[in-house]
């Protein structure tokens, strides 16, 4: 079981390295993509902070609860976009 997990992780790391190498063939495109992804994530966090500046919670969800859900969504979206390259 552990051997299978190691093999799967190794394959996943190889896959990610291939994606990064192929993205870095065009360095300006890669840098602009990184900046764009950072700005999208950053504006999402700033928007949530702005919304929660007037409230302590929304329907029982605190700011930290919403940040956790948003972070999980961002991780999923990044992984999905990496697969579609």
C-alpha positions in Angstrom: 0.0 0.0 0.0 2.8 2.5 1.0 4.7 1.5 -2.1 1.7 2.3 -4.3 1.3 5.7 -2.7 5.0 6.5 -3.2 4.8 5.5 -6.8 1.7 7.6 -7.3 3.3 10.6 -5.7 6.5 10.2 -7.8 4.3 10.1 -10.9 2.4 13.1 -9.8 5.7 15.0 -9.2 7.0 14.0 -12.6 3.8 15.2 -14.2 4.0 18.6 -12.4 7.6 19.0 -13.4 6.7 18.3 -17.0 4.0 20.9 -16.9 6.3 23.5 -15.4 9.0 22.8 -17.9 6.6 23.1 -20.8 5.2 26.3 -19.4 8.6 27.8 -19.0 9.5 27.4 -22.6 8.1 30.8 -23.1 9.5 32.7 -20.1 7.4 35.9 -20.5 4.2 33.9 -20.9 5.1 31.9 -17.8 5.8 35.1 -15.7 2.6 36.7 -16.9 0.6 33.5 -16.1 2.1 33.5 -12.5 1.3 37.2 -12.0 -2.2 36.6 -13.3 -2.9 33.6 -11.0 -1.5 35.5 -8.0 -3.7 38.6 -8.7 -6.8 36.4 -9.1 -6.1 34.7 -5.8 -5.1 37.9 -4.0 -8.2 39.8 -5.1 -10.3 36.9 -3.9 -8.8 37.1 -0.5 -9.1 40.9 -0.4 -12.7 40.7 -1.5 -13.5 38.3 1.3 -11.7 40.6 3.8 -13.8 43.5 2.5 -17.0 41.5 2.9 -16.2 40.4 6.4 -15.0 43.8 7.5 -18.6 44.7 8.2 -19.7 41.4 9.7 -18.4 38.9 12.2 -20.1 35.9 10.5 -22.5 35.2 7.6 -25.1 32.5 8.3 -22.9 31.1 11.0 -19.7 30.9 8.9 -16.8 32.9 10.3 -14.1 34.5 8.2 -11.7 31.7 8.8 -14.3 29.1 7.7 -14.9 30.9 4.5 -11.1 31.3 3.9 -10.6 27.6 4.4 -13.3 26.8 1.8 -11.9 29.4 -0.6 -8.4 28.0 -0.2 -9.6 24.5 -1.0 -11.4 25.8 -4.0 -8.2 27.6 -5.2 -6.2 24.4 -4.8 -8.7 22.5 -6.8 -8.8 25.1 -9.5 -5.0 25.3 -9.8 -4.8 21.5 -10.1 -7.6 21.4 -12.7 -6.0 24.2 -14.8 -2.7 22.3 -14.6 -4.3 19.2 -16.0 -5.9 21.1 -18.9 -2.6 22.6 -20.1 
